[in-house]
Amino acid sequence: MQEPAGLIARIRQIRRTADRSAAAPRKAVPENDTTALRALQARIEHLEQLVEGLQDSTHREAERQGRRIAELEARIEPEALSVALSKDARERGL
């Protein structure tokens, strides 16, 4: 019972903090901070490229694993397994 009340209190606190920060007046960026701002923008663009690369890599790996699992499932189907065992027995002379 206390857990939901604590959770609600935390949510209210977070919302109050967010409301205060949204209500606070924004300061104008001084001219000398434009260099820092450009550096941050360049860094964000670099990080976005890294994230996109990670997403692509993860997608390719997931597709590769999916194909591998499908192939393994096809190989252990009763019919395919029976054919493979018969072929192996013939090759070994059993």
Stockholm file with secondary structure:
# STOCKHOLM 1.0

chainA/1-94         MQEPAGLIARIRQIRRTADRSAAAPRKAVPENDTTALRALQARIEHLEQLVEGLQDSTHREAERQGRRIAELEARIEPEALSVALSKDARERGL
#=GR chainA/1-94 SS CHHHHHHHHHHHHHHHHHHHHHHSCCCCCCGGGHHHHHHHHHHHHHHHHHHHHHHHHHHHHHHHHHHHHHHHHHHTSHHHHHHHHHHHHHHHTC
#=GC SS_cons        CHHHHHHHHHHHHHHHHHHHHHHSCCCCCCGGGHHHHHHHHHHHHHHHHHHHHHHHHHHHHHHHHHHHHHHHHHHTSHHHHHHHHHHHHHHHTC
//
